[in-house]
Amino acid sequence: MGTRGDKSKQPLTERRNPRSRGLDCLSTRALLNLINDEDAGVPQAVRRAAPAIARAVELAVERLSSGGRLFYIGAGTSGRLGVLDAVEWRPTFGVSGTLARGIIAGGTRALTRAVEGAEDADGSVDLERAGARSGDVVIGISASGLTPFVRTALAWASKHGCATVLVCCTPPSAGRPRFVDVLINPIVGPEILTGSTRMKAGTATKLVLNSISTAVMVRLGKVYDNLMVDVRPTNAKLHRRAVGLIETIGGISSRRAATLLDEARGDAKTAIVMAAAGCTRSKARSLLRAHGGRLRDVLHKHQHGKTA
């Protein structure tokens, strides 16, 4: 017979879920239905955290617009999710590979295997080694909000002039930590498998990080309409996508679009301006620089100039 213990002292993500008692006695179908039922509440929890996510986005846009970079840092599943989001920035939005970086406790080998004890290390060491400095943004990821690796990294970051964000899935017992500028905490409740935060907490974290990175890139002009116009054609699929973008937005044939993409040296956004404005690569790049890389502003000015 188990003891009751003091549940109030346990992080919410570590408590037992009363709805999943007898989990091992369920049929396969009932087990899967229960998992799905629990997952269904995750998007709503993330939506309730939208005001905090918006503050984090605005903070990141401000810092990145001034030359800062973004670091995700976490341990275990949290760390892997941060690395996953960071590596997608370059192929999706065509930014420098150093603009966003994911740091995981235990280093690269922890991406494919558990590194026991890594979450208890001093994360400030890894963050400092990665080159974080004043003006950057550091987003710590910890389901419980208590992971030493994450908390020490955020404390160091705050002390050294970085903007700090904590993504967790439990209410902090003493309010927002003093070294955290923005607290994002979608409350998803206990997992159906006690303490297995790769489940609902992991899903919530993935949704939050998707929201942050996408919204930041939209605000920085890396998107036109709902199209990723800064995509780099590094493989056949992405080349077809880039040609399609130029064809659609520029209003030209696919053959002409492919030619302009070559002339633009693989820069789809530049090729789009070349198509729309009928100009050279040099002129297109100059127009984009003059408008902070925002394609909509360039195209609006061109259309306005034609009708003036």
RONU-494800 format. One record per residue: residue in three letters; y, z negated, x of N, C-alpha, C in turn. Coordinates in pm, whole numbers, padded with zeros to 5 digits, always signed. Atoms other than C-alpha are relative to their C-alpha. Layout:
<pts>
alaYZXYZXYZX;...
</pts>
This chain:
<pts>
met-00120+00000+00085+00000+00000+00000+00123+00000+00088;gly-00119-00011-00084+00335+00105+00150+00104-00101-00037;thr-00111+00090+00026+00644-00105+00177+00117+00078-00054;arg-00115-00068+00059+00960-00025-00011+00104+00037+00104;gly-00102-00026-00100+01197-00052+00284+00137+00010-00063;asp-00137-00014+00049+01570-00007+00254+00037+00147-00002;lys-00026-00143+00010+01616+00347+00125+00145+00035+00028;ser-00142-00029-00018+01993+00314+00144+00036+00025+00145;lys-00028-00018-00142+01972+00312+00524-00062+00127+00055;gln+00061-00126-00044+01768+00632+00541+00093+00117-00033;pro-00074-00122+00037+01946+00967+00562-00066+00063-00123;leu+00052-00060+00122+01908+01148+00230-00109+00101+00031;thr+00097-00104-00035+01717+01426+00405-00134-00058+00045;glu+00124+00064-00046+01453+01174+00521-00071-00079-00111;arg+00060+00080+00108+01384+01005+00187-00112+00077-00071;arg+00108-00062+00076+01079+01071-00032+00055+00055-00131;asn-00042-00066+00123+01127+01308-00321-00093-00041-00113;pro+00088+00045+00109+00996+01152-00644-00063+00115-00077;arg+00053-00113+00076+00942+01498-00794-00121+00063+00068;ser+00113-00061-00071+00686+01589-00529-00112-00100+00031;arg+00112+00094-00017+00463+01281-00548-00129+00069-00045;gly+00127-00065+00031+00099+01390-00554-00004+00145+00042;leu-00012-00139-00046+00188+01709-00368-00135+00058+00039;asp+00129-00048-00049-00158+01734-00216-00103+00018-00110;cys+00093-00013+00112-00321+01725-00559+00031+00121-00087;leu-00042-00112+00083-00140+02028-00701-00082+00126+00029;ser+00060-00131-00022-00293+02370-00752+00098+00083+00084;thr-00086-00085-00082-00158+02646-00529+00119+00050-00081;arg-00108-00052+00083+00043+02795-00817+00103-00108-00033;ala-00091+00109+00033+00189+02457-00917+00081-00041+00123;leu-00068+00034-00125+00276+02384-00553+00112+00099+00028;leu-00101-00102-00026+00460+02713-00515+00113-00007-00102;asn-00103+00015+00102+00642+02662-00845+00093-00115+00032;leu-00080+00116-00035+00760+02322-00727+00095+00034+00116;ile-00086-00041-00112+00889+02465-00399+00114+00086-00052;asn-00102-00089+00054+01074+02735-00591+00101-00076-00085;asp-00090+00081+00083+01218+02484-00839+00098-00078+00086;glu-00087+00076-00089+01354+02273-00555+00099+00092+00071;asp-00089-00096-00067+01495+02577-00375+00112+00050-00092;ala-00097-00057+00094+01677+02686-00690+00132-00076-00001;gly-00122+00079+00000+01929+02405-00653+00085+00015+00125;val-00071-00011-00128+02031+02498-00299+00131+00080-00012;pro-00126-00074+00010+02289+02770-00383+00111-00077-00071;gln-00101+00080+00070+02464+02536-00625+00059-00106+00091;ala-00048+00101-00094+02486+02269-00356+00097+00063+00100;val-00088-00069-00093+02641+02522-00118+00131+00037-00069;arg-00122-00033+00074+02888+02633-00387+00091-00123-00011;arg-00082+00121+00010+03003+02272-00430+00069-00032+00132;ala-00060+00023-00132+03075+02267-00057+00100+00109+00037;ala-00087-00115-00030+03289+02584-00083+00138-00038+00052;pro-00133+00034-00054+03626+02408-00031-00004-00034+00150;ala+00012+00035-00142+03507+02267+00302-00036+00124+00083;ile+00035-00123-00071+03351+02601+00402+00126+00085+00020;ala-00124-00077-00010+03685+02769+00329+00091-00056+00109;arg-00083+00061-00106+03867+02520+00554-00055+00036+00138;ala+00062-00035-00128+03618+02591+00833+00029+00145+00035;val-00028-00141-00023+03669+02966+00793+00145+00019+00046;glu-00142-00014-00036+04049+02935+00805+00027-00055+00140;leu-00016+00059-00133+04026+02712+01111-00054+00095+00106;ala+00060-00092-00097+03795+02957+01287+00085+00126+00017;val-00085-00120-00008+04016+03256+01202+00123-00029+00085;glu-00118+00039-00078+04318+03074+01343-00032-00007+00148;arg+00035+00016-00142+04140+02986+01668-00043+00133+00063;leu+00047-00126-00056+03967+03321+01717+00113+00103+00013;ser-00115-00091-00008+04291+03509+01647+00086-00029+00121;ser-00080+00041-00115+04445+03319+01936-00080+00002+00130;gly+00079-00013-00121+04171+03401+02185-00112-00099+00015;gly+00109+00097-00007+03927+03122+02107-00134+00064-00029;arg+00137-00045+00028+03551+03152+02069-00066-00102-00092;leu+00071+00090+00090+03297+02994+01837-00137-00034+00059;phe+00130+00049-00046+02999+02783+01939-00071-00071-00114;tyr+00087+00078+00086+02714+02672+01716-00085-00088+00090;ile+00085+00084-00082+02518+02376+01848-00087-00087-00089;gly+00093+00079+00080+02209+02206+01709-00133-00015+00070;ala+00134+00022-00055+01852+02093+01771-00103+00048-00101;gly+00107-00041+00090+01525+02225+01628+00041+00114-00091;thr-00033-00103+00098+01561+02431+01312+00150+00027-00005;ser-00146-00016+00006+01937+02368+01304+00050+00083+00117;gly-00041-00077-00117+01977+02501+01656-00042+00145-00009;arg+00049-00138+00012+01764+02806+01586+00084+00080-00099;leu-00082-00068+00099+01970+02891+01278+00137+00036+00059;gly-00128-00029-00065+02289+02868+01484-00011+00117+00096;val+00022-00112-00093+02150+03100+01752-00018+00130-00078;leu+00025-00119+00083+02030+03343+01483+00130+00058-00053;asp-00126-00050+00054+02375+03365+01327+00088+00058+00111;ala-00087-00044-00110+02556+03398+01660-00040+00138+00054;val+00042-00127-00061+02344+03687+01789+00027+00119-00093;glu-00026-00109+00094+02418+03889+01473+00145+00048+00002;trp-00141-00038+00002+02794+03898+01533+00024+00134+00068;arg-00028-00124-00078+02788+04175+01794-00052+00126-00070;pro+00047-00124+00063+02560+04431+01621+00062+00026-00138;thr-00054-00018+00135+02708+04368+01275+00149+00032+00001;phe-00146-00011+00005+03077+04344+01359+00062+00060+00126;gly-00050-00067-00118+03107+04509+01700+00089-00084+00089;val-00084+00086-00082+03266+04207+01864-00065-00024+00136;ser+00052+00035-00131+03223+04088+02220-00119-00096-00014;gly+00116+00088+00002+02892+03920+02291+00031-00143+00034;thr-00039+00137-00035+03083+03615+02409+00084-00067-00109;leu-00086+00059+00103+03285+03560+02089-00071-00113-00074;ala+00078+00105+00067+03008+03357+01923-00125-00026+00081;arg+00118+00036-00079+02730+03168+02095-00073-00116-00067;gly+00080+00109+00053+02446+02950+01974-00062-00080+00113;ile+00058+00090-00100+02335+02649+02178-00104-00087-00068;ile+00108+00079+00057+02002+02481+02106-00049-00104+00100;ala+00052+00107-00087+01878+02149+02244-00133+00044+00060;gly+00123-00041-00067+01610+02220+02502+00006+00139+00059;gly-00019-00132-00060+01746+02562+02595-00081+00110-00067;thr+00062-00120+00055+01597+02906+02539-00144-00022-00044;arg+00141+00018+00037+01236+02789+02533-00017-00072-00132;ala+00008+00072+00127+01316+02570+02232+00011+00094-00120;leu-00007-00096+00109+01366+02887+02027-00138+00033-00054;thr+00135-00040+00041+00991+02951+02016-00100-00115+00001;arg+00092+00114+00000+00840+02607+02065+00080-00130-00009;ala-00068+00129+00012+00925+02246+01990+00015-00063+00138;val-00025+00072-00125+01084+02061+02281+00028-00145-00038;glu-00009+00138+00046+01019+01696+02208+00108-00077+00078;gly-00101+00085-00063+01305+01458+02277+00131+00069+00028;ala-00122-00074-00034+01563+01734+02325+00116-00041-00089;glu-00109+00033+00092+01761+01626+02019+00069-00132+00037;asp-00060+00127-00042+01827+01289+02183+00084+00014+00126;ala-00077-00023-00123+01994+01446+02488+00149+00001-00031;asp-00146-00005+00011+02369+01451+02552+00043+00146-00013;gly-00036-00139+00024+02487+01776+02395+00127+00044+00070;ser-00124-00038-00067+02821+01762+02572-00028+00073+00131;val+00036-00064-00126+02645+01866+02893-00023+00150-00022;asp+00029-00140+00030+02518+02190+02738+00127+00073-00044;leu-00123-00064+00050+02851+02260+02566+00097+00026+00114;glu-00089-00019-00115+03051+02210+02884-00054+00109+00091;arg+00061-00102-00085+02804+02422+03080+00020+00140-00059;ala-00019-00130+00068+02848+02700+02820+00144+00048+00010;gly-00138-00041-00021+03220+02703+02901+00094-00026-00114;ala-00090+00032+00111+03367+02557+02583+00129-00061+00055;arg-00129+00048-00049+03737+02484+02624+00096-00015-00118;ser-00103+00019+00102+04052+02396+02433+00031+00134-00067;gly-00026-00122+00075+04119+02650+02159-00122+00060-00063;asp+00125-00050+00058+03753+02713+02079-00032-00076-00128;val+00052+00068+00118+03567+02615+01762-00146-00036+00027;val+00138+00045-00018+03247+02411+01780-00054-00046-00135;ile+00064+00036+00127+03022+02394+01475-00133-00067+00031;gly+00123+00075-00020+02760+02123+01500-00085+00008-00125;ile+00093-00014+00113+02452+02161+01281-00107-00108+00011;ser+00098+00109+00000+02237+01861+01191-00028-00039-00144;ala+00034+00029+00139+02051+01811+00863+00040-00141-00040;ser-00031+00141+00030+02093+01433+00880+00143-00036+00034;gly-00134+00033-00048+02433+01444+01049-00001-00103+00110;leu+00012+00110-00096+02302+01192+01298-00057+00041+00135;thr+00065-00044-00124+02142+01403+01574+00089-00028+00122;pro-00082+00034-00117+02266+01261+01908+00049+00122+00076;phe-00038-00121-00073+02269+01605+02073+00124+00064-00061;val-00112-00062+00071+02510+01733+01809+00123-00090+00002;arg-00114+00091+00009+02728+01425+01776+00071-00016+00135;thr-00064+00012-00131+02786+01389+02151+00076+00128+00036;ala-00067-00128-00026+02874+01760+02171+00131+00007-00077;leu-00121-00006+00081+03125+01733+01886+00106-00098+00051;ala-00094+00098-00053+03282+01419+02032+00069+00054+00125;trp-00057-00061-00122+03329+01597+02367+00095+00113-00037;ala-00082-00114+00040+03465+01908+02196+00134-00045-00056;ser-00123+00051+00058+03720+01711+01997+00094-00054+00108;lys-00077+00059-00109+03835+01527+02309+00065+00107+00087;his-00049-00107-00089+03885+01857+02494+00072+00112-00075;gly-00088-00095+00069+04094+02037+02231-00067+00107-00082;cys+00069-00095+00088+03829+02225+02035+00014-00043-00145;ala+00012+00032+00142+03833+02245+01657-00147-00028-00027;thr+00139+00041+00020+03518+02077+01526-00039+00002-00147;val+00056-00007+00134+03300+02133+01220-00141-00058+00006;leu+00136+00052+00010+02986+01944+01119-00062+00051-00129;val+00078-00044+00116+02731+02106+00887-00121-00091-00011;cys+00114+00089+00022+02487+01853+00745-00034-00001-00148;cys+00044+00000+00140+02300+01788+00421-00015-00141-00056;thr+00006+00137+00048+02361+01421+00366+00140-00060+00004;pro-00132+00063-00005+02667+01211+00281+00008-00095+00119;pro-00012+00092-00113+02792+01032+00595+00020-00142-00050;ser-00006+00139+00047+02747+00657+00558+00138-00063+00017;ala-00132+00060-00026+03091+00581+00699+00111+00105-00012;gly-00101-00104+00014+03283+00890+00588-00008+00102+00112;arg-00002-00105-00101+03371+01188+00803+00021-00060+00138;pro-00020+00052-00136+03325+01109+01174+00137+00038+00054;arg-00137-00021-00047+03661+01082+01352+00013+00123+00090;phe-00006-00117-00091+03569+01363+01593-00032+00131-00072;val+00030-00120+00079+03505+01612+01310+00121+00038-00083;asp-00114-00047+00077+03789+01820+01166-00040+00040-00142;val+00048-00044+00132+03586+01969+00880-00146-00040-00016;leu+00138+00039+00032+03271+01824+00722-00050+00087-00114;ile+00064-00082+00103+03050+02067+00531-00136-00062-00029;asn+00127+00066+00027+02771+01882+00358-00054+00031-00140;pro+00069-00029+00126+02583+02058+00078-00112-00100-00022;ile+00099+00104+00026+02374+01785-00082-00117+00059-00076;val+00118-00063+00060+02030+01933-00148-00107-00101-00038;gly+00097+00104+00035+01844+01603-00182-00121-00001+00093;pro+00119+00011-00085+01512+01497-00027-00088+00125-00011;glu+00091-00115-00001+01264+01766+00072-00129-00033-00077;ile+00126+00029+00070+00939+01808-00122-00105-00053+00097;leu+00084+00055-00106+00761+01741+00207+00091-00089+00083;thr-00096+00097-00052+00931+01426+00330+00041+00029+00144;gly-00055-00019-00134+01157+01493+00628-00009+00141+00054;ser+00015-00137-00050+01073+01865+00656+00128+00080-00031;thr-00132-00057+00029+01434+01977+00676+00014+00148+00034;arg-00002-00146-00013+01340+02334+00767+00000+00064-00137;met+00011-00055+00134+01305+02373+00391+00136+00008-00068;lys-00127-00012+00073+01599+02306+00154+00120-00013+00092;ala-00114+00018-00090+01831+02178+00426+00018+00123+00088;gly-00008-00120-00082+01745+02479+00642+00055+00118-00077;thr-00050-00108+00084+01807+02718+00356+00149-00015-00026;ala-00143+00026+00023+02141+02555+00277+00081+00031+00125;thr-00070-00026-00126+02241+02573+00642+00014+00150+00024;lys-00006-00145-00018+02155+02944+00660+00106+00061-00091;leu-00100-00051+00093+02369+03011+00352+00141-00034+00047;val-00131+00041-00048+02660+02816+00497+00042+00084+00120;leu-00034-00077-00120+02646+02995+00832+00024+00147-00035;asn-00026-00137+00046+02616+03336+00660+00141+00011-00056;ser-00132-00002+00064+02926+03250+00460+00112-00009+00103;ile-00104+00019-00101+03126+03132+00761+00019+00127+00082;ser-00014-00114-00091+03052+03424+00992+00050+00124-00073;thr-00043-00119+00074+03094+03692+00725+00147-00012-00041;ala-00139+00018+00044+03418+03547+00586+00097+00006+00116;val-00085-00006-00118+03563+03502+00934+00022+00144+00043;met-00012-00140-00043+03491+03864+01024+00080+00083-00100;val-00081-00069+00100+03637+03988+00695+00148-00029+00024;arg-00139+00041-00020+03956+03791+00760+00057+00056+00130;leu-00047-00054-00128+03975+03929+01115+00005+00153+00000;gly-00014-00145+00011+03971+04289+00988-00120+00079+00045;lys+00121-00069-00044+03614+04374+01084-00074+00069-00114;val+00063-00058+00119+03535+04492+00732+00105+00080-00077;tyr-00087-00079+00089+03686+04766+00513-00073+00012-00133;asp+00065+00007+00129+03615+04730+00142-00122-00093+00016;asn+00117+00084-00028+03255+04600+00161-00088+00067+00105;leu+00072-00079-00100+03159+04816+00459+00024-00057+00140;met-00012+00052-00136+03090+04702+00817+00043+00111+00095;val-00053-00116-00071+03316+04956+00983+00006-00017+00152;asp+00003+00019-00145+03289+04802+01328-00142+00001+00054;val+00139-00006-00043+02914+04857+01345-00012+00089+00124;arg+00022-00080-00121+02794+04987+01683-00130+00080-00016;pro+00119-00085+00021+02549+05283+01663-00098-00008+00117;thr+00087+00024-00116+02301+05137+01912-00144+00042-00024;asn+00133-00055+00027+01991+05277+01739+00014+00106-00108;ala-00007-00111+00094+01902+05560+01504+00050-00044-00138;lys-00043+00048+00131+01948+05353+01188+00149-00026-00003;leu-00142+00032-00003+02290+05229+01292+00085+00124+00023;his-00072-00126-00018+02392+05577+01403+00017+00069-00135;arg-00009-00060+00134+02311+05710+01055+00100-00075-00086;arg-00093+00080+00079+02504+05422+00902+00144+00031+00040;ala-00135-00029-00048+02809+05491+01121+00046+00137-00048;val-00035-00135+00046+02803+05863+01037+00030-00003-00150;gly-00023+00011+00143+02776+05775+00667+00133-00064-00034;leu-00129+00065+00021+03077+05545+00691+00115+00098+00022;ile-00105-00096-00033+03289+05813+00855+00008+00109-00107;glu+00006-00102+00104+03175+06072+00600+00062-00050-00130;thr-00045+00056+00128+03244+05844+00302+00149-00031+00000;ile-00140+00045-00003+03578+05694+00405+00093+00114+00041;gly-00084-00109-00049+03708+05999+00590+00001+00121-00090;gly+00004-00114+00091+03608+06242+00315-00034+00130+00068;ile+00037-00120-00076+03440+06486+00552-00151+00019-00006;ser+00144-00027+00000+03096+06642+00599-00071-00089+00102;ser+00076+00082-00093+02820+06452+00776-00002+00061+00139;arg-00001-00066-00133+02815+06712+01054+00131-00029+00073;arg-00132+00027-00060+03188+06667+01114+00009-00149+00038;ala-00002+00144-00028+03143+06289+01095-00075-00032+00129;ala+00078+00022-00121+02875+06299+01364+00076+00047+00124;thr-00080-00052-00112+03101+06509+01586+00113-00096+00036;leu-00110+00095-00026+03392+06267+01546-00051-00130+00059;leu+00056+00123-00058+03167+05971+01621-00024+00018+00149;asp+00019-00030-00143+03075+06136+01951+00135+00001+00072;glu-00132-00008-00063+03440+06211+02025+00065-00138+00011;ala-00054+00136-00001+03527+05849+01943-00081-00093+00089;arg+00086+00076-00092+03262+05738+02195-00073-00113-00071;gly+00082+00095+00073+03059+05562+01932+00076-00103-00081;asp-00081+00096+00075+03346+05373+01771+00026+00055-00140;ala-00008-00054+00136+03307+05429+01396+00139-00016-00059;lys-00133+00023+00058+03642+05277+01301+00101+00102+00055;thr-00089-00099-00060+03826+05502+01545-00026+00138-00059;ala+00035-00130+00056+03637+05804+01413+00049+00014-00144;ile-00049-00004+00138+03733+05713+01056+00149+00034-00003;val-00144-00028-00007+04102+05712+01150+00024+00144+00044;met-00012-00138-00045+04058+06041+01334-00022+00095-00117;ala+00031-00085+00114+03907+06190+01017+00111-00005-00104;ala-00099+00018+00107+04163+06047+00775+00138+00051+00040;ala-00135-00035-00045+04472+06112+00987+00005+00134+00074;gly+00003-00127-00072+04356+06429+01159+00059-00011+00138;cys-00062+00024-00131+04446+06283+01497-00104-00012+00110;thr+00088+00015-00115+04300+06242+01843-00052-00143+00010;arg+00055+00134-00024+04094+05949+01963+00108-00094+00051;ser-00105+00083-00058+04388+05819+02165+00099-00047-00107;lys-00094+00036+00106+04621+05828+01865-00063-00097-00099;ala+00069+00087+00095+04363+05667+01637-00009-00142+00054;arg+00010+00133-00060+04311+05380+01878+00137-00068+00004;ser-00135+00055-00002+04687+05336+01910+00040-00052-00138;leu-00030+00044+00136+04722+05316+01532-00073-00129-00034;leu+00079+00121+00028+04445+05058+01509+00057-00121+00073;arg-00060+00111-00076+04600+04845+01783+00129-00047-00066;ala-00129+00034+00062+04937+04859+01607-00018-00080-00129;his+00025+00069+00127+04775+04720+01291-00109-00106+00015;gly+00095+00108-00022+04556+04455+01451-00144+00035-00030;gly+00137-00044+00025+04242+04661+01404-00037+00008-00146;arg+00028+00001+00144+04273+04650+01025+00006+00143-00055;leu+00011-00138+00045+04152+04982+00894+00076+00024-00130;arg-00069-00018+00127+04293+04932+00545+00150+00022+00022;asp-00143-00015-00027+04645+04893+00685+00032+00137+00058;val-00021-00132-00061+04611+05210+00893-00010+00109-00106;leu+00019-00103+00102+04478+05416+00603+00109-00005-00106;his-00108+00014+00098+04740+05276+00366+00128+00065+00053;lys-00122-00058-00059+05019+05373+00605-00010+00152+00002;his+00017-00145-00006+04872+05722+00645+00019+00061-00139;gln-00013-00052+00136+04842+05774+00268+00145-00010-00050;his-00139+00018+00042+05190+05634+00210+00091+00104+00067;gly-00080-00098-00073+05331+05864+00478-00013+00140-00058;lys+00022-00135+00057+05173+06170+00313+00071+00019-00134;thr-00059-00012+00134+05318+06088-00029+00150-00031-00002;ala-00143+00036-00005+05662+05976+00090+00089+00123-00008;
</pts>
